[in-house]
Structures are given as structure tokens and as C-alpha cells.
Amino acid sequence: MRDISDSFTAARQQARGLADFPGALPETLEEAYAIQSMSIAAWPDEVAGWKVGMVPPDYRARFADSRLAGPIFKSSVHVYGGEPIAMPVFADGFAAIEAEFVFIIGRDIAPSPQPLSLEQAAEYVSALHIGVEIASSPLPTINDLGPTSIISDFGNNAGLIIGPEIAGWQSIAHEDLPVRVVIDGGEAGSANASAIPDGGPIAAVAFLIPLLGRRGIRLKAGDAISSGAVTGVHQAPVGAVSRADFGAFGAIDLSLVAAG
């Protein structure tokens, strides 16, 4: 497991691609998260949040969890101020744009494996924002290899843009939270918050807190949690220009540039 962690962290630090998964693919989610924890410990940055995504449909019968998670590091978090943001991705790897909702945690949460209802999860949240997760990995086939591959490389995360806050989010119907993604002038996807399974965006928080509890990881006040892609995982090349439009709640403009 250490060799896999070392390979991914070195490739990320050197902004180079990987031709193949660097070792034997982990058979369990627990093994993959152990690799992820090694990489977090070795990475020279502070965890400022977590991305949550769905396990690909073809793998859900094999694994107990329908979701997966990965760390978001402080230096890769950007607060949107109205001007397009250039987001680095691995030119020789995988890169995608994902419009998401972003929760801000309101207080420190001691690790606990106890399951949470959606209502209990919402009690830990201080704010909801529009946002964009940049999924990128040195490994071009990271998603094709399934959840243990994704988890092993930081959950396939390369950054997060946090946009304007959605005031009164608790009383807004999911159908009234629209999302549309445009890449290079063409529509890549359109949906609303109801497209996120198991109760909408807050399901990401309800999943993440006990998962981190089982791993002995403390969530901190101010941490950001991205909800998972609303309109889909939209692969895009270096140089792509995109807008994530959340209707009345704002929009985020960005471009993809080569890391390093």
C-alpha cells in the first residue's frame, strides 16, 4: 500500500501522468482508504474539506457504500469573486468539471461511526454555497477502475471553487435549485438538486461524518463538503472554459490549465 501512496503523491507533486494503476488494485474500500490516509499524512498541505461522490453504478452491488470520499487541500480551495478562475489539472491524466453544492461545517465534530439521519446531518451545517469541484488525477483511467482506484488517489480531487451562499437553503425545494454546466460554449449537463440520490445534497454530509468517524478523522468548523456532481462528471481537456450556472443563486466561471 505504501508504494501505491508514494506513486500517486509523487506523480501529483511532479504534475506527471501515470500509465497504469501503480500496483495491485485494492480489493476493499478499507484498503483504499488506508492508502488515502497514508497520502494525506505525506502531503504538504492542510485538509480544508472533503469531496463526496457516488460509487459508479457497475460497482454498487459489490461494495456496501454507494458513496466515496476524498480530501480537499487548503491550497486548492478558491472563493469565487466574480472573475474566472484558472484551475490546474493533470494534462496527461484525468480531468473533469463537476457542478456541486458545498456545505460549510459549523463546529468541530468528534469522530463517531454512528449513522446520521439527513436532519441530524443538517444540524452540523452553518451554510450552503454553490460550487464546482475539479476532479483530476495523474491516472487517466482512474474512474474506469472503480471506487478503490478513485479513493486511493485522494478521491480524484484536484480543487474546489466555492461560490455565493444560498440563504435559507433548508426551506428551498430541491427542484428549485437548478444547475447547468456549459463547457466551451456547449451544454454539458442540466439538472437540479433532486438529481443527487438518497435525499439530495445533504446526503453527502450524512454519509461523510460516520465514514470519517470510522477512520478516526475529526471534521473541523469551517471545513467544506462538496455534495457530489449534480449534472454529471464532465471530462474536459486543458484549455477548456466553463460556466456552472445555478440560476438565481449565481454562476461560476472557470478554465482548466495544466498543473505544474
Beta strands, then each sheet from edge to edge (+ up, - down):
strand 1: 47-54
strand 2: 67-73
strand 3: 77-79
strand 4: 85-89
strand 5: 94-105
strand 6: 125-137
strand 7: 157-165
strand 8: 178-183
strand 9: 186-192
strand 10: 224-226
strand 11: 234-235
strand 12: 241-245
strand 13: 251-258
sheet 1: 2+ 1- 10- 5+ 6- 7+ 3+
sheet 2: 2+ 1- 10- 5+ 11-
sheet 3: 4+ 13+ 12- 8+ 9-
end
